[in-house]
Amino acid sequence: MSHTFIFYCILAILIGDFLLSTVLNYLNAKKFRDPVPEDVEDVYNTEEYEKSQDYKLTNYKFGIVTSTFSLVLIIGFLIFGGFGYVDNLVRDWTNNQILQALLFFGIIMIGSDFLGTPLSYYQTFVIEEKFGFNNTTKSTFILDKIKSWLMTIVIGGVILSLVIWFYQWSGKNFWVYTWILVALFTVFMNLFYSKLIVPLFNKQEPLERGSLKQKIESYASNVGFELNNIFVINGSKRSTKANAYFSGFGKEKRVTLYDTLVNDLEEDEIVAVLAHEIGHYKKNHIVFNLVTSILLTGLMLFILSIFINNPSISLAVGVDQPSFHAALIGFGILYSPISEITGLIMNHFSRKFEYQADDFAKNTFAAAPLVTSLKKLSKNSLSNLTPHRAYVFVHYSHPPLIERIRNLKA
């Protein structure tokens, strides 16, 4: 395969993905003005629904700007030799392949994020501020950026260095060692993310003794779920939107509640939300997602090992001297259609799992408080009550609110 053919394949994938996303977003936006379905008509009053519609429309228009900017940026980089320029730059600095790769991706990552910062700033301090969601201060915004960069440089740098070392040491078999490394890292992060990473950005405190904690512990005991770690995170530091999540497994499993969730919901509603999260654990959804993620990573790395030595991939992205890091850029784009397909499959299972977790909460606690909690959370985040079915199929990891409520009432 010639590098010219691969170059046009890369362009076709980038433009095709942009057009597909644009069409789906357009179809979804056409549904913004639909009347509220009967099952959820009590979520918004007229004024709140108009606010919700305005919020969705504003984000839709802003999404057109951001996606167009991203497409123009990467195509411009490809056509005008941006990747080749960065590659030549790092080769002038060092002959070490690992250092070349680290500098290459470091420059591209920080440069891309720097160019995208004004858009991120506008999203946070104009759009989210306008609709009453933003609590992020400018200092927090800047610190979050710096912390994210440092984490990416340290963690990403170590992993990338090891991957290239595996490649130098074992040739095409590098994918096996990389797969083991990524699998161990994935399991480690699932176990300790909340303990090691979250505290860098947010404060977490154990849920205080009181009626809420008693109700949670009583429910967990009734369903045979050992729960020693219940934390409240200061999510209100950045946004008024509420959330809760379950992380880890074994002795490291913990439930984390956003302080906004604790403030917005009644105690029975909070227990119902946690019953849903415990349902994911009881139904082995967390293990399924973990194992599937590791298997899909193995598939990607195996395919990468087949193409990584093809110099045409490096040449296709404008790099004259073929290298591991340049081929990785080209492969990442070429693999994206497969990633989209696996994403569709995973979203299908995820939506199915949400129904199962809802059923678990309904059967072991109660349906009514979960219904009211879902309605409140949807209202407080101005979520879309009438999404287009095609948009749901491609992008939604959770079923739309109306479908979850109908399932809970069945």
Beta strands, then each sheet from edge to edge (+ up, - down):
strand 1: 204-206
strand 2: 230-233
strand 3: 244-247
strand 4: 254-258
sheet 1: 1+ 2- 4- 3+
end
